[in-house]
Structures are given as structure tokens and as C-alpha cells.
């Protein structure tokens, strides 16, 4: 089985309660990745969970560190958390570019999955900011430069017209989702025609058809799009 590094799926919130003339601050800590971790470990995989608040300091910075894992999952964590180490921000101490590290990791055979969320791909108000980065180069989709959310308050059920081998024997009827990320896939990240190994992705909630590359990276925007590596 695989060794997996999950980065993200945690939030710390700060708010205020106003009671007449008076107000006071409140805070909360929440973890959302436990279900995913349990599902992966239940399948026999070994999972290391780097919470969102730990990413800036604890996410691997060097090739020998990240190569300990077969797959890296980025789930609802923006690019700034990977770019800005606290020592770089506070003391001007140089640190490796972890976005380039991830791209090179994929190029050398590592697996990368980006899970949709308000801090994935472009994200809310474009703040996840993966457009134009080295991580985008490793993904089978192009990230928008603006807010890419597609909110579905009535819910939408994923449609999987062409199941991939990883999903054979499993139900293609998924749970309704309430929010996805929009991303252009029709150009297949290539302006010179379709690259070898392209797989057709048709529709999700009435969306348009497109093409996605087969490589060691995958993306999910409410609907899991499983892309097996080439040559295996």
C-alpha cells in the first residue's frame, strides 16, 4: 500500500459576539480531514496528516523528505501556506520553493492530488492562487486567475460516463455536492493538440466536456477524477 501525505483540512476561526454595548472575541479550532484519513487508513494506506496550520512550518522542503511519500494530497490549503515559511516572512531567511518541489516530485514519479475547496485551485476571491505556479504545471487542469467557485445550493450529483479502472466494480452514483471549483480542461494544458494518454471527462452538473491528461497527478472539484499513471 501507499504512504500518503495529506496537507490541509483544518481551520482556525476568529469571530465577535456583540451583546448590546459590549462585544468580545471568540475563536474555534476545527479539523475536517478525519473522514478522509480513516478511509485511506481503512484501505491499508499509511497517512501522515499535516494540518493547515502546520503546513507553513512542517511541510517537506527537500526532495529526500517528500520522496518518503508515494502520494501528496493538497486539500483546501492555499499556495501562500506552502510559499511562506515564518522564518522567511519574519526574518528574511531564505527557504526552498515548495511549489517547485511538488512539481519536480510529480515529474520524478510522485503522485499528487488536489482536492477542491475554497482554498484550492483559484479558490474564493482567487486567494488560493495556484494559477501560474509550478503546482499548476503538474496538474491535469488549468487553474483560473479569478474566483473559481461554483456554488450549488440545491446540490448536484456527479455523472461519470466513462469509469476508469480504479472505479470498476464500484457505484458511479455519488452523493450530491454543494460546491465545486470551475476549471478549463478542454485545452488539455496544451495549445499544440491533445497530448498522448488524454482521457475524456464529460460532464458534472451540466458542465461542458473536456480532456484531461493521464499523468501522475489528479484533481477533484467535488467529483473525484481518477487518472492512473501512464505505463502502469
Order of alpha helices (4+ residues) and beta strands (2+ residues): beta-beta-beta-alpha-beta-alpha-alpha-beta-alpha-alpha-alpha-beta-alpha-beta-beta-beta-beta-beta-beta
